[in-house]
Amino acid sequence: MTPIFSSIIGHTAQKEYLGRVIQKETLAHAYCFSGPKHVGKRAVVEEFVREALGVDLAGTPDSLKKRGIETNPNVTIVKPSEKGSISVEDIRILKERLSMSSFGSGKKVAIIEDADTMTIPAQNALLKTLEEPSGESLIILVASSPELLLRTILSRTVHIRFTLSQRNEIEKFLLAQGSTKELAHELAGLAGGRPGVANALINKDLRARFLEDLGEALQFAEGSLASRFAFIERIVKDKERTSDDLEKTIDAIRQVLHDCALASLGATDFSTLKAEEARVARIVQMKPVGVWAKALRTLGEAEYAMRANVNAQLALEHFALAL
C-alpha cells in the first residue's frame, strides 16, 4: 500500500501529524492550513480529505459560483470572487449547505480557499459556525496570510503551518518527473522552495515569463529611487496586468532580495538567474549588509497592507524607500 502523502514534497512533520489523525480517527471539526502560496497546501488538503473521509476533491467545482451539476453534493468549495474577496453572502450560502443533511453517509466538507480574503463580516459569519461545530461537517481554511484572520477563528481551528521546501527535495521530485540533473537543479533554485512553482516551470513558456519577471526585479533592485517609484506606478496602473500578475512581480522582487541577502552573507549558490551571479554580487555591494533583511521585512509589511485594502501604490512605495 502506498504511504499516505508520499507523493507530496516536504512538510514531513505536518504529514506525520495528519497521518496520525487519520489512523486514530481523531478528526477535528475545523482546520486552517497556512503558509506561502504554491508550497503544496492544497495538495495536502486533497489527500487528507480523501484518506480521512473517502471524498475526492479532484474536479469538484466551486459550488458557490457554478450552480450546475456537482461531482459531490457533500462538498462545498469557496473561493474569492473576481473582486478578490470572499463576501458574507458566500459564507451564508456555505452555512446553509452545511446545515443540510448529507447525501448518503459521511460528513459534509467545506474548503475555503484564500480564506484570508474573507471580509470581516464574512469572518464573523463563519465564526458562528465554528463556535457551534457539527459532528457532521469538516471545515478547512487555506490561507497564505493567516494574520489577516480573526484570532477567534484561528483559536477554533487546528492551525497547521506550512513552510518552504528544501531545494534538494524539489530536485528529487523533478528528477523523478524526468528532468535532467542540470534542469532539476536550476528549476529547484528558481522555485524558491515552492514545489508548485517548480512543477509549473517545466513548461518552457511559463519559465520564459518567470525569467522576465526576475529580470525586471533585478532592475528594480539596482535602480534609483526614482526608477523604483516609476516601476511601481507602471505595474499598479497598467490595466492589462491582473492582480495575479502583480503578485508574480512581487514574488520575483522578493526572490531577488532573498538572493541579495544571501550574497551579503557570502553565499554563492543563488536561486535567481544563475547567469546573473556577478550582477547580484554588484547590486549587493551598492547597499549596507542589513538593508536586504530590512527590505524583505518591509515588503512583507507592504503585502500585508495591500491585503488589508491599503492602496497598492502607496504600500509598495513605502517598501521602495527601504532599499
N, C-alpha and C positions, 0 to 999 in steps of 0.2 A: 504494500500500500504506500502511495506517495505521501510523505510527511506533510502536515498542514503548513501552508505558507512557504513551501520550499521553492516556489517559483518567484518569490518576491525578494528583491535585492535589499540587503542590510536589515536594520531595525530588529536585531536579534532579541533584545530584552522585551520589546513590545510584542513580538511574535510569540515568545515563550509565555508571556503573561496571558495573552488571548488564547493560546493553545490550552493552557490550564483551565481557563474559564469554560472552554468548550468541553474538555474532557470531564470536568467535575460538574458540568451543567449548573454553574453558578452565575448565570447571565443577569446583569443589571438591567434596569429598565431604560437607562439612557447613558450614552457615551458622547464624549467630544474628542475627535481625532484632530489634533492641531499640529502645525509645522509648515515649513516653506512649501510653496507650490511645486508640483512635479517630483516630490520625493517618494511617492507611492502610497499616499494615504488612501486614495480611492480604491486602489488595488487590494489593500488590506481589508477595507470595508466589504468589498465584494466577496472575498474569500471567507471572511469572518461570518457574514450573514449566510453564505451558502453552507458552511460547515456546521454552524450553530443551529440553524433553523431549516436547512434544506431549501432555501429560497435563492433562486438565481436572479441576480440583478442585471445581468448582461442583456442589453437590448430593451430594458424597461424604459418606456418613455417618461418624460416629465409630465406626470398626470395632472398637474395644475395648469399646464399650458396647452397640452394636446388632449382634447376631450374625446378622442376616438377610442377604438378598442385597445385595451391594455393587455400586456402579456401576463401580468399578475395583478389581479384586483386587490390583493392584500398589501401591495407595495405602493407607497407614495413618495415621489422624489420631487423636492422643492429646489428650484434654482433661482438666481436673481433674474429680474426682468431686464428688458433692454435698457432701462434706466440705471441698471447696475445695483439694484437693491431688492430685498425681499420685504414685501409690504405686510401690514397687519391683516389685510384681506387674504393673502396667501396662507397665513398661519391659521386664520379662522376656517378656511376650507380644509386645511390639513387636520384640524381638530375634529371637524365634522366627519371626516373619513375615518379617523382613528376611533370615533365613538360608534361606528357601525360594526355589526357583527362580521367576523371573518368568514370568508368563503371556504368551506371545508374546515379542516383542523389547523391549528398553529396560530402564531402571532401575526398581528399586523405590523408592518415595518415602515418607518418613515426615515428618509435620508434627507437632511437639509444641507445642501452643498453651498459652499461660501457662506456659511452661517453668520460670519462676522459682517455681512452686508445687511443683516436684518435691521430695520428701523427700530428705534426704541419702543414705539407702540407694538411692533411685531414681537420684540423680545418679551415685553410684558405679557402679551397674549400667550406666548409659548410657556412662560414661567408658570402660569396657572395650570397648564397640563403637566408640567414636570413636578409641581407640588402635590398633585393628586395622581400619581402613576397608576396605570392599569397593568395588571399582570398579563394582559392580552396584547400588549404592544411593546415595540422596541423602537426607540428614537436615537438616531446617530447624527450628530452635528459634525460637519467637516469644515475646518477653519484654518486660514493661514495667519490671521491676526486675532488670537483669542482674547487679547487685551481689550478688544472692542466689544466683547460680550459682557453682559451684566455679571458681576461676581456671583449674584444669587443663582444665575443659570449654571455657571461653572460648578458651583457648590452642589448642585443637584444632578450632576453627571459624573461618570468616571472619566476623568480627563487624562488622555494618553497623548503624550507629546512625541512628535517625530522629528528627527534631525537629518542633516545631510549625510549621505552615504560616503563611505571611503572610496577613493579613486580606484584602488585595486579590486574592490568588489564590483564596481561598474565595468572595469576592464574584463573581468572573468565572464560577466554576463554577455558583453559584446562579442567576446571570442566564441562563446557557446552559440551565438547567433550567426556565426560565420565570418565576422570581421577579421581582417588581418591584424597581426600584433601591433603594427605601427598605427593603423587606423583606430584600433580599440584604445590605445594609449592616448591618442590625440583627442578622440571624442570624449573619453572619460574625463580628460582635463577640461575640455570646453564646457562640459555639463556642470561643472562646479558642484558636484555632489548630488545632482538631481537625476536619478535614473530615467525619468520620463523625458527629460531633455536629451539625454544621450541616445535614447531609442529613436527620438524624432530626428536627430542629426544624421542618422544613417541615410536619410533622404538628401541627395545632393543639392536640390533646390533650396530646401529649408536650411541646409548648412551654409549655403552661399549667403542667404539673407541674414543668418545669425552672425556670420563673419563681418558683414557690412555694418551691423549694429555695433559690434565690438570695435570696428574701425572708427565709427563716429564717437564712441565712448572714449577712445584713446585721444582723439582730437579735443574732446571736451576737457579731459584731464590736463592736457598740456597747454591749453589755450589761456588767453587772458580772461579777466573777469567780464569784460565787455563781450567777448566772444561767447562765453558761457551763458550770459544773460540772453544774447541773441539766439543761441541754440535752444534755450528753454522756451522762449517766446514762439519760435518756429514750431517746435514739436507739440506745444499745447494748443496753438491756434490753427494748426493745419487740419482742415476739415476732412481730409482724406485719411487721416490717422485715427484709428479706432482706440478705444480705451485699452484694448489688448495690445495694440502697437505701442502705446505709451508705456505699458507695463513691461514690455520686452526691452524697450530702450532703457528704462530704469534698471532692469536686471543686468543689462550689459554694462552700464556705468558702475554698478555695484561690483561686478566681476573684475573690472579694470582696477577699481580702488582696492579690492582684495589682493590682487596681484602686486599692486604698488606697495601695499602694507607688507606683504611677504618679502618683496625685494628690499624694502627698507631694513628688514631684519637679516638680510644676507642670503635669502633663498634664491635659487637659480632655476628651478623647475616650475615655470609659470603655466597656468592653465589657459591663459588668454593669448591667442595669436602667437604661436610658437616662434614664428619668423620675426616677431617684433620684440624679442627679449632685450635687444640693445636699446630700442626706443623706450621700453618700460623703464629700464635702468636709468636712462637720461631724464625721464619725467620725474623719477623718484629723487634725483639729485637736485631738482628745482625746488623741493619743499623740505622743511624740517621733518624728522622722522615721525613725530607724533601727529602730524597733520592728517595722515591717512586713516588712522584709527578714529580721529575726530570726525573726519568726513564721512566715514562709514556709519558712525553713530548718528550724525545729523541727517544722512539720507534716510535712515530708518525712521527718524522723527518726522521727516517730510512725508513719507509714505503713510505713517500713522495719521498725520494731519489731513492728508488727502482722503483717506478712508472715512474720516470724521467730517467730510464735506468742506474742508478748508480749500480755498481757491488754489488750484494746482500750480499756477504760475508763481504765486506768492510763496507757496511751500517750497517749491524747487529753487527759487531764487535765494531763499534763506539758506538752503543747503549749499548753493553755489558759493556763498560768502565764506563757507568753511574751508574752501580749497585755496 
